[in-house]
Amino acid sequence: MSTAATIWISGPVLRARPDGPFRLREAVTVGEQSLLGEVIRIARDEITVQLYEDTSGLRPGVQVTGSDQLLSIRLGPAILSRIFDGLLRPVGDPSDPYVKPGMQVQAPQRLWFTPSVRVGELLNPGVAIGEIASGAGIPQRCLVPPDLPGGRVSAIAEAGEYSDDQAICWLEAPDGRRLTVAMTHGWPVRVPRPVQARLASDEPMLTGQRIIDCLFPVARGGTGAIPGGFGTGKTVLLETVAKWCNADVIVYVGCGERGNELAGLLAELTELEDPRSGRPLLERTVVIANTSNMPVSAREASIYTGITVAEYFRDQGMNVTLMADSTSRWAEALREVSGRLGELPGEAGYPAYLSSRLADFYERAARVRTLGGEIGSVTLLGAVSPPSGDFSEPVTTHTKRYVGSLWGLDVRRAQARFYPAIHPLQSYSLAADSLVRWWHAIGCTRWQELRRRFLTLLEEEARLERMARIIGRDAMPARQRLVLLCAQLINQCFLRQSAFSTNDRYATPSRQAVMMRLIGSFIEGAERLLEVGVPPEAIRDQAIFRHLMRMGEEIPEGDWEAFSALDQELTATLRRLINQSRAGSAEDAGASEVST
């Protein structure tokens, strides 16, 4: 164990003269309080340490002690449904509500273990040895740590209750060593956990929000970014996705957000009901809270802590969604530490390696075949808080390079109480083409065609709205007025979705497909009516238009008869208007002949 003497301190960064070998990214403790830090630079006769705790009171001469290990966290079944800080230290314990300085670890807990292997079996790294009942409502598996060589089972504990740090399985390694396996194990936060193979992301992570699932989907095991200015609803959207998405486990990283905002989130998570199980949503959630009043450098570690926790549950064959709110605060921590190190600043003062750090983070999202042969995934959603809503600032710009979906939140939509306030012309999805087969499999064979049609109409609407403000809608040609009418139906009926509505707060893929098909039929029918001379205002005044506008609110989930009746009403209305137009044309022709 090496030591070093501090010679210089500036905020969360110190320099020390070593008395022994250190390695890059090694975890160290500083001073009598054992403040946790990490070696981030090694020179010939000096090491630079980044501290993750308050450095008030430190002075030159304080001893730095190495651990001979990379910065690691302890992973185990007891972390589910718990709240931690950025270094995975428990937060919110009523008996000890404050995070104390020093390397604090979670106290051992007793959990019920049921073995699934027998003596004599040969186990590889990452294979499950039994089931664990954690009390969180989700059965978990106890895995052979990926960094162990594996071996043959020489002994296995019987079914019963054990401490999670107690050995429950003994292996004979090929080199003759006797290895022990407990319910928990350590893992370096900056090292991705190994897998057998990365698989194609060909199915969506469903959120129940139509504008996301149908227009800008994110693939399971994919990445998404949510940029938006202050008050546009980033946190609300993440909470909505956390509640309704089809993920087994949610990892929520509050990185540098305000303390009262995270306190409100924690209160809501305990009150929200998981729609799949009827139990509190917090039971399948891990919250990593690193507020703005905590040491700024700890924000940088919290992102890696979160993704490591997500990979741990992924290796059990679960589908995990990680939400980072927000990566802008994480980038600000990089900028501050970079300034303390005296590095040459890049654009807007951020370090030149900002782009590569973002890439390292987002590249850990994947749908994989685990070492144990299971299929699991980690889907990353990162909120971005650009100053003044400027999407051209460095964090947003670099994030766009590495994410498969972008949900751009618009201030004007949010001010107009349009939620989700995702702007359809500032958003995109690179995963849409790979999800066509999945939508076909559930019966929505026109999904790709209708998606393109909707986006085209919304783009035309944005262009025509500027013209309408200048000359007025009434002075515009009939076809342009029809475009505005159809875009209004898409916006108000399909893209707008109230979280307070019992019927419309969530939409299954089947319901979304039916609504898309009805709106598509209306658009095609309205174009036929325009060809026979029916003006857009006459179409707008029909009762079917109002019924379509309200179908999300009025028709509950699973009421397919109501959707069928609406389809029949639409068909009858279109036929009636066509017949009336033809009859009127015939009368006009007859009157013209008589006058002649």
Summary of the structure (lengths in Angstrom):
residues: 596
radius of gyration: 28.9
end to end distance: 110.0
largest distance: 112.0
contacts: 2016
relative contact order: 0.09
helix: 38%
strand: 25%
